[in-house]
Every structure is written in C-alpha cells, then in structure tokens.
Amino acid sequence: MSKVEYSLKYGEGKIKFALDSAQIAGELKIKECVPLENPEQAILEAIRNPIDTQPLGQIVKPGETVVFIVNDPTRVANSHIFMPILLDELNRAGIPDKDMYIVFALGTHRPMTEEEIIHEVGPAVASRVRTYNSDCRDESQYKYFGTTSRGTPVSFNKLVVEADHIVCTGSVVHHFFAGFGGGRKAMLPGVAYYETIRKNHSMMFDPDAVIGKLEGNPIYHDQVEGVQMCRPSFLINAVLNEKKEFLKIFAGDFVTAHKEACKFVDTVYGAQIENPADLVIATCGGYPKDINIYQLQKTMDNAWCAVKEGGVVIILGECREGSGSELYEKTMRENDTADKVEVSLRANFQIGAHKAYAVTRLMKKAEFILVSSLEPEISKSLLFTPAKDVEEALAMAFDKLGPNPRIIIMPQGSLTVPRLK
C-alpha cells in the first residue's frame, strides 16, 4: 500500500505526516482563480455599472454628505486600494473631500489606533477625509430606528445615519452563523449598538443559522430588515483569494449585489464531497489564522461540514495566544459540557461568551483532537482532546475509528467549505 505525504501549515512552520493512499477519500482545496489583472479598473467598472442601482457618481449630488463604512483590521478587504478610487469618483461628481468621511465597522471590537487606521485605508485617504471609531456600548452615540419583526431593537451610530448617503464597503466570505459576511453586515453588526448586535446574534441557536445559508437564515433576514430602516445608498464588496488578491468586485444594491457576490464565493470556496468522512484532518492555514481558538473556530466549522456523526476531526492550530477571549474561557470554566454551555447562553446571551457555544456545539457531532501549543489542561477545559503531535492525534483517531477510516484532508481549512453533492 503506497503512502501519501502531507505538509500542512502550522504557525509559521509546517507539520508533516504520511497516510495510506487507500484511506484518502479526498483533499479539499479552494478553486484556482486568476486574480484581477487590473483591480483599479475593475473597481471603476463596478461602481460605474452597478447591480440594481445607479452609478455611484450619479447617486450623490453636490452639497450632499457621504459616509463610507470600512472594515477594521480583523476583516481584510483591501480598503486601501478601493477607497482612493471611491473618493476620486465622487470628486469628479462634484463632492469635495470635506463632505465625505469614514466610520469603521467595529461591531463589538476595540477602537482602532491611528496606525491601524492609516494602514487600513492608506495614508493618502487618512489625510484626505475624517475617520471615526465607534463605541458600541456608548448608547449616546446611537440613534434608535425601531424593532424588527424578530424583536431586535435597531440603533445605528449617529455619524452614519446623519449622512445623506451611506456607502457600505467590505469583503465577502462564508460566515459560520450569518451565512456570508459582507453586505448588510457593514451596518449590522458593523456600526450597530451593542444591544442590537446581541439580540441579532442570539438567533445563532436556530438550526438555519449556519454557514453558507442566507435564505431562511433568521440572523441574515433580521440584519437586512434592520438595515432597511436606514437603507444604504450603495455597496461595494470584494472577493479575495488566500493571498489577499482581488478575484472579483461587486457593486450596487446592498442586498442584490451582495447575493451575487455570495454566489461567486460559493463557486470559489465551496468544495463538493460525495459523503462525510470518518476522519477529517484540517489546518487553519498557519499564522495568523491559527493564532488562537477564537480564530481556529472557523476551521472547526468547515471541518464539521465534512465529518460524519460520531467521527473525528484533527485540527492543526498553534494557538500561540491561547483562547483569544477571557469571556470564552470564563464561560467554559463555569460550564463543563456542551449542553451546559447552551443552557447558559440561552439564559444570558453575551457577545464573546457566544464563542463557547460556537465551538462546543460542533463537538456534539464529532470528537475534536487539537494539535497545538496549548497546555493539555487548557485544551481539555475547552472540551478538546489534546495531542502533542499529529502522530499521537492519528493514533487516537485510529483507536476510535479502526485502522482504515475514510479520511478527508483540508489544507486550507479556514477557507474551504465542504458541501454534499
């Protein structure tokens, strides 16, 4: 029986191992796409020929103000490339820089530093227009618009809603409970009040709140309904590859242009499988994607889609910064089973603590063996099965599954989303 050798990213290095070829049911990778040769030209073409709306330069009239909602550093969108183009296009339409400004889509994240702001939008843009952080917990910064049909009280940052035109920017990737990122998420959660975010995200217990699903997903529909109360004038979303290169640009209506972007994301990052595997071996893709459990959870979700009930997932993730959330750890210390975590979160849903549910709900389907730099006791407290290396992890998996399990390898685990054919 021949051996297949693998070398998967881990931290800033690689982990090597070999498997019998007869055991390999598949190796899942994202679709190879040629990056845009001239992304600047593609951005111009997209905003001048948008989906279901007028070109950006025709929507805004001289004398009107424009706010751009821009990603923070946790969500890569290459804002530094498209923001100068957007400003220049509106300059040509008679809108001076003084009538335009940026609010960063922080959601519940910390404020950005001056250095981070300059890095995100580029020094030229940072010096041309005003830039603002927002504090989701400072209610005085927000304006209330009403309550959605699902009971979410909707409040958005006053800096955003006071502008004549809102332009949502960002990138589109799969999202583990909102279906896909991008689109309406620039506003909710991006520039929404904490209680708005908390109530919306508390719907993640719904069985339809899953990765890659928009229609029927209550979190998505609630977000769209909330954003419709203060409707953006325009959207520009990018789809990037693993190297952060532009693959395609989508612009126009904040709902329909975003849906087109999601379809494209599925063709690139979706991977069809015949059947779930007994064993899935997935790497996050190395640093910084495996910097902590908070980030590693994305890979867990994707691997979960490929493993059978009662199977095993081996996750390779260095986690040099531990769990990534004190509230997550606290929730796990107080609740030592997946069921207890769910009961606790249903009773008192809080952002941060929700990561405990996001992780442990996956463990009801399969055992997750974690190869990391974490102390074994910490891994155990988070309900992982710790392994010091991949050889030990494989021995554990084979002991549970038998000597000849069907194995799926995911060398781009944080990106690839498996789908049953």
Secondary structure, 3 states (H helix, E strand, C coil): CCEEEEEEEECCEEEEEEEEHHHEEEECCCCCCCCCCCHHHHHHHHHHCCECCCCHHHHCCCCCCEEEEEECCCCCCCHHHHHHHHHHHHHHCCCCHHHEEEEEECCCCCCCCHHHHHHHHCHHHHHHCEEECCCCCCHHHEEEEEECCCCCEEEEEHHHHCCCEEEEEEECCEECCCEECCHHHHCCCCCECHHHHHHHHHHHHCCCCCCCCCCCCHHHHHHHHHHHCCCCCEEEEEEECCCCCEEEEEEECCCHHHHHHHHHHHHHHEEEECCCEEEEEEECCCCCCCCCHHHHHHHHHHHHCCEEEEEEEEEECCCCCCCCCHHHHHHHHHCCCHHHHHHHHHHCCCCCCHHHHHHHCHHHCEEEEEECCCCHHHHHHCCCEEECCHHHHHHHHHHHHCCCCCEEEECCCCCCEEEEC
